[in-house]
Amino acid sequence: MSPFSLHLTEEQRDLRDWVHGFAADVVRPAAPEWDEREETPWPVIREAARIGLYGFESLADMYGDPTGLSLQIANEELFWGDAGIGMALFGTSLAVAGIFAAGTPDQLAEWVPQCFGDESDPKVAAFCVSEPGAGSDVSAMRTRARYDEAKDEWVLSGQKAWITNGGIANVHVVVASVDSGLGARGQAAFIVPPGTAGLEGGKKIRKLGLRASHTADVFLDEVRVPGSCLLGGREKLDARLARAREGGKAKGQAAMATFEVSRPTVGAQALGIARAAYEYALDYAGEREAFGRPIIENQSIAFALADLRTEIEAVRLLIWQAAWMARNGQSFDAAQGSMSKLRAGELAVGAAEKAVQILGGAGYSREHPVERMYRDSKIYTIFEGTSEIQRLVIARAISGRHIR
C-alpha cells in the first residue's frame, strides 16, 4: 500500500507542469474556436498524441501511480485549460476504465491500445451505459445481450443515449443485460470492435456545454461480437450470475464498477473548471475599477473569492483521498468517491456562476471565457450520476439502509 502524502513527488510535479503547459499553450488558444464549431478537435488530439499526452502509455503511467493522484492531477490541469477539449481527450479514458474494471489482462492488452490508435492516426473510444429510459437508474437498462452458442458469439440489441464519442469511436464498450430478471446484477460489459456491423451512431447532439466533445446516441441492431469480447470472460460471468440467482451478493456489476473507478477523476475535471473560473475572476477583480478603486477591495468581492479558494483546496483534498483509497484497495465505507464527485461538480457550477457575477455584464459575453466555463460546468451535476444520486449513494453508505 502506498503511503499517503500531500507532498507531490518529482514525477507528479513534472506531470502537472507538462499538462499545464499543454493546456495553456495549445488548449486555451483553441478553445473558443472548437466551442463555436461544436466539432471534435482532431488537430488538438493529434498534437496531444504527438507529444505523448494522449495514448496508452501515458494513461498507463498515470494509472500506475501507486498514490492514485497522477490521473487526478492531469485531469485538473487539462480541464483548467478547457472542459470541452478536455473531454474530447479524456472521454476515451472512461471506456478504458470500463475495460480495466471488468476485463482480463489479455483483454486490456488487446483493446486498450486500440482505444487510442497511434500518433499518426489517433482514435477515440466510447463507454455506452445510459439509455433513453435508463440514465441514473441503470437497473432499468433494456439493451440485451444473448449468447449464440453455435457460433460462440454475443448478439447485442438496443439503444444507448448521451454517449461520449458515440458512433465515432474506434472501440465501443457496451453494457447490456444478459439476465433481465436480475436487474443491474444481470448486466455485463462487451467490447464492440472497430467496424462491427449493426452499430450506428446518431446525429451529434448539440449541447449547452462541452461542445467540442462529441455526444450521440448509439444504436445496436443485432450486433454480433466474438465470445472473447465479453469483458472478464464467460466463466466469471456465469459464476456471478449464479451467486445473484441464489440471493448472494453479485460482485463487479459492470456499470457501477466503472463509475466507482472514475468518480474521483470526474471530480478532478470539475475542479479544473472551478479553478479556472476562480483564477480568471481573481485577476479581473484586481484590474477592474469601480468607484475609483479595484473591485477586489470591496469585501463582497474579496470574501466571495476567499470562499472559492477555500472550497477549491478542500475539494482537491477530498478528490485525492478518494483517488488514493481506490488505487490502494480501500473500500469507500462512506461513499468517498461519490462525495468527491458531488462536491466538485457543485463547486464547478458555483465557481463559474460567481465568476460571471463578478465580471458583471462582461461575464455574460463571449469575450470572456467564464461564459463558456459556466455552460461547461453544469453537466458535472448531471452525468455519471446526478448530484441527487450521489447523495443517495452517500446516504445509503453512512446509514446502512436502503434509502429511496
Secondary structure per residue as TSV (DSSP state, phi and psi in degrees):
chain	resnum	aa	ss	phi	psi
A	1	M	-	360.0	133.2
A	2	S	-	-75.7	133.8
A	3	P	-	-65.4	146.4
A	4	F	-	-90.5	129.3
A	5	S	-	-143.3	143.4
A	6	L	S	-90.8	1.4
A	7	H	S	-94.0	109.7
A	8	L	-	-65.9	143.8
A	9	T	-	-73.4	168.3
A	10	E	H	-60.4	-39.4
A	11	E	H	-64.7	-39.8
A	12	Q	H	-68.5	-38.7
A	13	R	H	-66.4	-40.1
A	14	D	H	-63.2	-41.8
A	15	L	H	-61.9	-47.0
A	16	R	H	-57.2	-47.0
A	17	D	H	-67.8	-37.2
A	18	W	H	-64.7	-49.8
A	19	V	H	-67.7	-38.4
A	20	H	H	-61.1	-42.2
A	21	G	H	-61.6	-43.1
A	22	F	H	-63.8	-42.0
A	23	A	I	-64.0	-40.1
A	24	A	I	-74.7	-40.6
A	25	D	I	-91.0	-28.0
A	26	V	I	-113.9	-48.6
A	27	V	I	-71.8	-52.9
A	28	R	H	-60.0	-44.2
A	29	P	H	-62.8	-29.0
A	30	A	H	-88.1	-16.1
A	31	A	H	-59.2	-48.6
A	32	P	H	-59.9	-39.3
A	33	E	H	-62.6	-48.2
A	34	W	H	-76.0	-27.0
A	35	D	H	-64.9	-42.3
A	36	E	H	-68.9	-40.9
A	37	R	H	-74.0	-25.6
A	38	E	T	55.7	46.8
A	39	E	S	-130.4	157.1
A	40	T	-	-64.3	126.5
A	41	P	-	-82.1	70.6
A	42	W	H	-57.8	-36.6
A	43	P	H	-60.7	-36.8
A	44	V	H	-70.5	-39.7
A	45	I	H	-62.7	-42.8
A	46	R	H	-63.5	-39.2
A	47	E	H	-66.4	-40.0
A	48	A	H	-63.8	-38.6
A	49	A	H	-67.1	-38.1
A	50	R	H	-62.5	-40.4
A	51	I	H	-87.5	-3.3
A	52	G	T	91.4	7.8
A	53	L	S	-79.7	-34.9
A	54	Y	S	-105.1	111.9
A	55	G	S	162.8	171.3
A	56	F	H	-62.8	-43.8
A	57	E	H	-65.4	-44.4
A	58	S	H	-66.1	-41.2
A	59	L	H	-67.4	-37.8
A	60	A	H	-62.6	-39.7
A	61	D	H	-62.6	-40.9
A	62	M	H	-67.2	-45.0
A	63	Y	H	-62.0	-31.6
A	64	G	H	-75.2	-11.7
A	65	D	-	-61.8	116.9
A	66	P	T	-66.3	-15.2
A	67	T	T	-85.1	-16.7
A	68	G	S	79.1	3.5
A	69	L	-	-90.0	-25.2
A	70	S	H	-59.7	-42.9
A	71	L	H	-63.3	-37.4
A	72	Q	H	-70.1	-40.6
A	73	I	H	-60.9	-46.4
A	74	A	H	-64.4	-42.2
A	75	N	H	-66.1	-42.7
A	76	E	H	-58.5	-45.5
A	77	E	H	-68.5	-42.5
A	78	L	H	-65.6	-42.5
A	79	F	H	-77.4	-18.6
A	80	W	H	-61.7	-35.2
A	81	G	H	-68.6	-54.4
A	82	D	-	-172.5	133.5
A	83	A	H	-74.7	-36.2
A	84	G	H	-64.5	-49.3
A	85	I	H	-68.2	-36.9
A	86	G	H	-58.0	-42.1
A	87	M	H	-70.6	-33.5
A	88	A	H	-61.3	-31.9
A	89	L	H	-86.0	-42.1
A	90	F	H	-100.0	-0.3
A	91	G	H	-60.8	-31.7
A	92	T	H	-62.7	-30.2
A	93	S	H	-66.1	-23.2
A	94	L	H	-68.7	-41.0
A	95	A	H	-63.7	-40.1
A	96	V	H	-62.6	-40.2
A	97	A	H	-62.0	-36.8
A	98	G	H	-64.0	-41.0
A	99	I	H	-67.5	-42.5
A	100	F	H	-63.3	-40.4
A	101	A	H	-69.1	-34.6
A	102	A	H	-118.1	-18.3
A	103	G	-	-84.1	164.8
A	104	T	-	-85.5	164.8
A	105	P	H	-55.9	-38.9
A	106	D	H	-64.9	-38.5
A	107	Q	H	-68.1	-38.5
A	108	L	H	-60.6	-45.7
A	109	A	H	-65.0	-34.5
A	110	E	H	-78.8	-42.3
A	111	W	H	-101.3	-30.8
A	112	V	H	-61.5	-44.4
A	113	P	H	-59.3	-33.7
A	114	Q	H	-71.9	-17.3
A	115	C	H	-66.5	-29.1
A	116	F	H	-104.4	-22.9
A	117	G	B	70.1	-145.8
A	118	D	-	-137.2	-178.5
A	119	E	S	-58.1	-39.9
A	120	S	S	-79.4	-23.4
A	121	D	S	-145.2	72.8
A	122	P	B	-67.2	149.2
A	123	K	-	-124.0	171.7
A	124	V	-	-128.2	166.2
A	125	A	E	-131.4	163.0
A	126	A	E	-133.9	141.7
A	127	F	E	-110.6	116.4
A	128	C	E	-109.5	103.4
A	129	V	-	-124.0	-59.2
A	130	S	-	-58.8	148.7
A	131	E	B	-134.2	166.2
A	132	P	T	-54.7	-34.7
A	133	G	T	-112.8	14.1
A	134	A	B	-148.4	87.1
A	135	G	S	-95.7	-96.0
A	136	S	S	-65.7	-27.6
A	137	D	-	-88.0	79.2
A	138	V	G	-67.4	-18.1
A	139	S	G	-68.4	-16.8
A	140	A	G	-88.6	10.0
A	141	M	-	-57.2	135.5
A	142	R	-	-110.5	-12.0
A	143	T	-	-63.6	130.8
A	144	R	E	-115.7	149.7
A	145	A	E	-128.8	123.4
A	146	R	E	-119.9	149.5
A	147	Y	E	-97.8	125.5
A	148	D	E	-97.4	96.1
A	149	E	T	-65.0	-34.4
A	150	A	T	-61.8	-34.8
A	151	K	T	-106.7	-0.8
A	152	D	T	50.1	54.8
A	153	E	E	-134.0	148.9
A	154	W	E	-100.2	139.8
A	155	V	E	-115.7	118.3
A	156	L	E	-106.9	133.6
A	157	S	E	-141.1	135.1
A	158	G	E	152.9	-169.2
A	159	Q	E	-135.5	133.4
A	160	K	E	-110.1	146.4
A	161	A	E	-124.4	149.1
A	162	W	E	58.5	47.7
A	163	I	E	-96.8	121.1
A	164	T	E	-64.8	125.0
A	165	N	T	68.8	14.2
A	166	G	T	-60.7	127.2
A	167	G	T	88.4	-29.4
A	168	I	T	-99.9	-3.0
A	169	A	-	-73.7	148.8
A	170	N	S	-75.7	-40.2
A	171	V	E	-124.2	128.5
A	172	H	E	-108.9	129.0
A	173	V	E	-101.6	116.0
A	174	V	E	-115.2	126.7
A	175	V	E	-94.7	128.9
A	176	A	E	-140.7	160.4
A	177	S	E	-88.0	129.3
A	178	V	S	-105.5	-14.8
A	179	D	-	-148.3	93.3
A	180	S	G	-62.9	-25.2
A	181	G	G	-66.2	-17.5
A	182	L	G	-97.4	2.4
A	183	G	G	61.6	-136.4
A	184	A	G	-64.0	-24.6
A	185	R	G	-74.5	-13.6
A	186	G	G	-101.1	24.7
A	187	Q	E	-106.1	157.7
A	188	A	E	-146.5	162.5
A	189	A	E	-110.1	142.3
A	190	F	E	-131.4	145.7
A	191	I	E	-86.9	129.1
A	192	V	E	-106.7	108.1
A	193	P	-	-65.7	163.5
A	194	P	T	-56.4	137.4
A	195	G	T	75.4	11.4
A	196	T	-	-67.2	131.7
A	197	A	T	-67.2	144.1
A	198	G	T	98.3	-12.9
A	199	L	E	-99.8	125.8
A	200	E	E	-135.8	143.9
A	201	G	E	-96.6	143.0
A	202	G	-	-80.0	-175.8
A	203	K	-	-66.6	141.9
A	204	K	-	-57.3	129.6
A	205	I	-	-78.5	133.1
A	206	R	-	-87.2	122.9
A	207	K	-	-117.8	163.7
A	208	L	S	-62.0	-46.5
A	209	G	S	-137.3	-173.5
A	210	L	-	48.5	43.7
A	211	R	T	-71.2	-22.8
A	212	A	T	-78.9	-9.7
A	213	S	S	-96.7	129.7
A	214	H	-	-76.0	127.1
A	215	T	E	-131.5	130.5
A	216	A	E	-157.8	162.3
A	217	D	E	-75.1	155.2
A	218	V	E	-126.1	127.3
A	219	F	E	-108.6	130.8
A	220	L	E	-118.1	110.6
A	221	D	E	-113.9	94.7
A	222	E	E	51.3	50.3
A	223	V	E	-76.6	120.0
A	224	R	E	-101.5	126.0
A	225	V	E	-127.2	150.2
A	226	P	E	-59.1	153.4
A	227	G	G	-55.7	-30.0
A	228	S	G	-69.4	-8.7
A	229	C	G	-86.5	-2.7
A	230	L	B	-73.6	115.6
A	231	L	T	-67.3	127.6
A	232	G	T	94.5	-21.8
A	233	G	-	92.1	160.5
A	234	R	H	-67.3	-39.6
A	235	E	H	-62.1	-43.9
A	236	K	H	-65.7	-40.6
A	237	L	H	-63.8	-47.1
A	238	D	H	-59.4	-41.2
A	239	A	H	-65.1	-40.4
A	240	R	H	-67.1	-42.3
A	241	L	H	-65.7	-37.1
A	242	A	H	-63.6	-41.3
A	243	R	H	-62.6	-41.6
A	244	A	H	-65.4	-40.2
A	245	R	H	-68.2	-27.4
A	246	E	T	-85.7	-0.2
A	247	G	T	91.7	2.5
A	248	G	-	-81.1	171.0
A	249	K	-	-77.9	125.1
A	250	A	-	-90.2	116.9
A	251	K	-	-85.7	153.2
A	252	G	-	75.8	32.6
A	253	Q	-	-56.0	131.6
A	254	A	H	-59.5	-52.9
A	255	A	H	-72.0	-47.1
A	256	M	H	-67.3	-32.5
A	257	A	H	-61.2	-39.0
A	258	T	H	-68.8	-43.5
A	259	F	H	-64.6	-35.3
A	260	E	H	-62.0	-38.2
A	261	V	H	-68.9	-37.0
A	262	S	H	-91.9	-17.4
A	263	R	H	-58.9	-45.4
A	264	P	H	-61.4	-34.0
A	265	T	H	-68.2	-41.6
A	266	V	H	-62.3	-38.1
A	267	G	H	-61.0	-40.0
A	268	A	H	-64.7	-35.5
A	269	Q	H	-63.0	-46.9
A	270	A	H	-62.4	-37.8
A	271	L	H	-62.2	-38.2
A	272	G	H	-60.4	-41.8
A	273	I	H	-63.1	-46.4
A	274	A	H	-59.3	-44.4
A	275	R	H	-65.0	-41.4
A	276	A	H	-62.1	-44.0
A	277	A	H	-64.9	-43.8
A	278	Y	H	-61.1	-47.5
A	279	E	H	-63.4	-40.0
A	280	Y	H	-66.3	-43.2
A	281	A	H	-65.5	-37.3
A	282	L	H	-62.7	-47.6
A	283	D	H	-63.2	-43.7
A	284	Y	H	-62.7	-43.4
A	285	A	H	-65.3	-27.5
A	286	G	H	-77.7	-19.7
A	287	E	H	-104.9	-33.0
A	288	R	-	-75.0	128.0
A	289	E	E	-109.3	142.2
A	290	A	E	-146.1	137.2
A	291	F	T	55.8	34.6
A	292	G	T	85.0	10.2
A	293	R	E	-154.7	157.9
A	294	P	E	-59.1	140.2
A	295	I	G	-67.0	-18.8
A	296	I	G	-67.5	-16.4
A	297	E	G	-78.6	-4.1
A	298	N	S	-88.3	132.3
A	299	Q	H	-57.9	-37.3
A	300	S	H	-59.9	-36.5
A	301	I	H	-78.4	-47.9
A	302	A	H	-62.0	-41.2
A	303	F	H	-69.1	-37.2
A	304	A	H	-61.9	-42.3
A	305	L	H	-68.6	-37.1
A	306	A	H	-62.5	-41.5
A	307	D	H	-64.1	-41.9
A	308	L	H	-62.8	-45.4
A	309	R	H	-62.7	-39.8
A	310	T	H	-62.1	-45.5
A	311	E	H	-64.5	-39.5
A	312	I	H	-60.7	-45.5
A	313	E	H	-64.7	-41.5
A	314	A	H	-67.3	-43.5
A	315	V	H	-67.1	-36.6
A	316	R	H	-59.7	-41.6
A	317	L	H	-64.0	-38.0
A	318	L	H	-65.2	-41.5
A	319	I	H	-64.4	-46.3
A	320	W	H	-63.6	-39.1
A	321	Q	H	-61.2	-47.5
A	322	A	H	-63.8	-40.1
A	323	A	H	-65.0	-41.9
A	324	W	H	-63.9	-43.3
A	325	M	H	-61.1	-45.9
A	326	A	H	-63.2	-43.3
A	327	R	H	-68.9	-28.6
A	328	N	T	-105.6	19.8
A	329	G	T	71.2	20.8
A	330	Q	-	-87.9	130.2
A	331	S	-	-71.6	146.4
A	332	F	-	-81.3	81.1
A	333	D	T	-68.2	-22.1
A	334	A	T	-121.5	26.7
A	335	A	-	57.3	47.2
A	336	Q	H	-61.1	-31.7
A	337	G	H	-62.3	-44.0
A	338	S	H	-67.0	-37.2
A	339	M	H	-58.0	-44.8
A	340	S	H	-65.8	-41.0
A	341	K	H	-69.4	-41.8
A	342	L	H	-59.7	-54.0
A	343	R	H	-68.3	-39.0
A	344	A	H	-66.9	-42.8
A	345	G	H	-63.0	-43.7
A	346	E	H	-72.2	-31.7
A	347	L	H	-65.2	-41.7
A	348	A	H	-58.3	-46.4
A	349	V	H	-63.0	-46.0
A	350	G	H	-65.2	-41.0
A	351	A	H	-67.9	-42.6
A	352	A	H	-66.0	-41.5
A	353	E	H	-63.6	-43.0
A	354	K	H	-65.0	-36.8
A	355	A	H	-63.7	-43.1
A	356	V	H	-59.8	-42.5
A	357	Q	H	-64.5	-41.9
A	358	I	H	-65.2	-37.7
A	359	L	H	-76.9	-15.1
A	360	G	G	65.9	-135.5
A	361	G	G	-60.1	-33.9
A	362	A	G	-62.5	-35.7
A	363	G	G	-69.3	-21.0
A	364	Y	G	-85.6	-7.3
A	365	S	S	-99.9	160.8
A	366	R	T	-80.8	2.5
A	367	E	T	-72.0	-17.7
A	368	H	S	-122.7	142.4
A	369	P	T	-72.7	-11.4
A	370	V	H	-65.8	-26.2
A	371	E	H	-61.7	-43.0
A	372	R	H	-69.4	-40.3
A	373	M	H	-61.2	-38.5
A	374	Y	H	-60.8	-45.4
A	375	R	H	-67.3	-40.8
A	376	D	H	-67.2	-32.8
A	377	S	H	-68.6	-32.0
A	378	K	G	-60.7	-33.9
A	379	I	G	-62.4	-21.6
A	380	Y	G	-74.8	-7.9
A	381	T	G	-99.6	5.8
A	382	I	T	-122.0	-57.1
A	383	F	T	-81.5	162.5
A	384	E	T	53.6	38.6
A	385	G	S	100.0	113.6
A	386	T	-	-62.7	167.2
A	387	S	H	-57.9	-36.0
A	388	E	H	-65.5	-40.0
A	389	I	H	-66.9	-39.6
A	390	Q	H	-60.9	-41.5
A	391	R	H	-64.7	-36.8
A	392	L	H	-64.2	-44.4
A	393	V	H	-61.3	-44.3
A	394	I	H	-64.9	-44.9
A	395	A	H	-60.8	-41.7
A	396	R	H	-64.6	-39.1
A	397	A	H	-67.4	-41.6
A	398	I	H	-82.0	-21.4
A	399	S	H	-99.3	-23.8
A	400	G	-	72.2	15.9
A	401	R	S	-117.6	153.7
A	402	H	-	-85.8	77.2
A	403	I	-	-74.9	139.6
A	404	R	-	-115.6	360.0
